[in-house]
Amino acid sequence: MTKQRKLDHIKLALENKNQDNVNYWDQVSLPYQALPEKDFDQIDTSVDFLGKQLSLPLIIGPMTVPVDDSSFKLNQLLVQLVHERGVAFALGSQRIMIENNLDKRVKKLRKLAPQACLLANFGAVQLNYGWGTDQVQRCIDSLEADGLMLHLNLLQELIQPNGNTDFSGLLGKIEKLVKQIKLPVIVKEVGFGIDPATAKKLYQIGVYGIDVAGKGGTNWAKIESSRRLDSWARPMFEIGWPAPHLVEKIAGLKPKEKVLIASGGIRHGLHIAKAIHLGADMASMAQPFLTAAQSGYNNLINLYNRLSWQYKVGLMVSFNNKQVIPDSGINQ
Ligand SMILES: Cc1cc2nc3c(=O)[nH]c(=O)nc-3n(C[C@H](O)[C@H](O)[C@H](O)COP(=O)(O)O)c2cc1C
């Protein structure tokens, strides 16, 4: 994987035309209660997740790895926010770190946020392309990660020039990995969604969390299509499961000790409240953090403050209660 590809992704993800045409969270209504018998000032939005206390049930979704000075700066800003405000943060795919020996730069990020909840990340398909325990352990150790977020990005790999398209036998390899590593594993998509049948199988093989990463936000068919010389992928812009639909369906089959994360088009704090109303334990949001970070740290703080206030209003006016996230059962 080239550094240039990662840098192209950032540039393209910032363009509005690469967002989905529909935000499905806007179509979900949050039931309103007129007399909640709660004091707004006493609303507690904090949660415990992977042995860390978070101020909101929110993860900054995986996007980038420090491949050069500008992406280091970007990650530094995000990690600073996570350190000061207490949300969780997932690093972008560490494949590029492994291939370019960038472990030291990733270690620096952990030093900036020693107590934060940080998640390692790579594509599960790498397990079919020569990755074994060594690479996986490097991803975890460089970040001193609290958990591992594996991504399934099937359609992205199919559309992208020279993608890794052998997805055979992966369930068994994920199962082996879950048993080998001593960290909770969360499996996510990248915006086309984890279908309920796959989510069920993943929970059954010991995966702790599913992040639906459904359709309605950043559209990777559009992004990868614009990196091709032809227009063959245009019909694929419509593929994917609307994120709220997945949350509802997977919440209905999720074992109670497992975790469900809503993402794909989460754009404000009321979307987080809606996701929780539909049965998610927490939410994750990616692209808006990238956009905010372009204009500096104050913008990130503003984004956090806005999300936090909106979510708190959502908790006050809805029937949602304070979130309790099931423990992973693994000593972090
Ligand atoms: C610039 C960019 C890079 C991304 N890189 C990764 C990645 O390396 N690994 C991953 O699991 N997801 C990656 N994603 C997908 C996001 O984590 C997320 O699943 C997706 O963007 C949908 O969320 P959103 O609508 O809030 O952006 C990336 C997203 C963006 C915007």
PDBQT file of the ligand as one rigid body, heavy atoms in Angstrom, charges set to zero:
ROOT
HETATM    1  C1  LIG A 401     -10.189   9.438   5.320  1.00  0.00    +0.000 C 
HETATM    2  C2  LIG A 401     -10.776   8.159   5.838  1.00  0.00    +0.000 A 
HETATM    3  C3  LIG A 401      -9.967   7.050   5.984  1.00  0.00    +0.000 A 
HETATM    4  C4  LIG A 401     -10.472   5.854   6.482  1.00  0.00    +0.000 A 
HETATM    5  N1  LIG A 401      -9.621   4.815   6.716  1.00  0.00    +0.000 NA
HETATM    6  C5  LIG A 401     -10.076   3.727   7.395  1.00  0.00    +0.000 A 
HETATM    7  C6  LIG A 401      -9.172   2.737   7.861  1.00  0.00    +0.000 A 
HETATM    8  O1  LIG A 401      -7.959   2.827   7.654  1.00  0.00    +0.000 OA
HETATM    9  N2  LIG A 401      -9.684   1.682   8.548  1.00  0.00    +0.000 N 
HETATM   10  C7  LIG A 401     -11.024   1.557   8.806  1.00  0.00    +0.000 A 
HETATM   11  O2  LIG A 401     -11.438   0.607   9.480  1.00  0.00    +0.000 OA
HETATM   12  N3  LIG A 401     -11.895   2.482   8.364  1.00  0.00    +0.000 NA
HETATM   13  C8  LIG A 401     -11.466   3.555   7.685  1.00  0.00    +0.000 A 
HETATM   14  N4  LIG A 401     -12.345   4.535   7.304  1.00  0.00    +0.000 N 
HETATM   15  C9  LIG A 401     -13.800   4.308   7.467  1.00  0.00    +0.000 C 
HETATM   16  C10 LIG A 401     -14.336   4.970   8.730  1.00  0.00    +0.000 C 
HETATM   17  O3  LIG A 401     -13.723   4.461   9.880  1.00  0.00    +0.000 OA
HETATM   18  C11 LIG A 401     -15.872   4.819   8.823  1.00  0.00    +0.000 C 
HETATM   19  O4  LIG A 401     -16.215   3.460   8.965  1.00  0.00    +0.000 OA
HETATM   20  C12 LIG A 401     -16.592   5.375   7.616  1.00  0.00    +0.000 C 
HETATM   21  O5  LIG A 401     -15.957   6.559   7.168  1.00  0.00    +0.000 OA
HETATM   22  C13 LIG A 401     -18.045   5.686   7.933  1.00  0.00    +0.000 C 
HETATM   23  O6  LIG A 401     -18.156   6.642   8.953  1.00  0.00    +0.000 OA
HETATM   24  P1  LIG A 401     -18.475   8.199   8.675  1.00  0.00    +0.000 P 
HETATM   25  O7  LIG A 401     -19.711   8.226   7.821  1.00  0.00    +0.000 OA
HETATM   26  O8  LIG A 401     -18.693   8.793  10.043  1.00  0.00    +0.000 OA
HETATM   27  O9  LIG A 401     -17.285   8.790   7.984  1.00  0.00    +0.000 OA
HETATM   28  C14 LIG A 401     -11.859   5.748   6.804  1.00  0.00    +0.000 A 
HETATM   29  C15 LIG A 401     -12.673   6.868   6.648  1.00  0.00    +0.000 A 
HETATM   30  C16 LIG A 401     -12.161   8.058   6.192  1.00  0.00    +0.000 A 
HETATM   31  C17 LIG A 401     -13.080   9.246   6.073  1.00  0.00    +0.000 C 
ENDROOT
TORSDOF 0
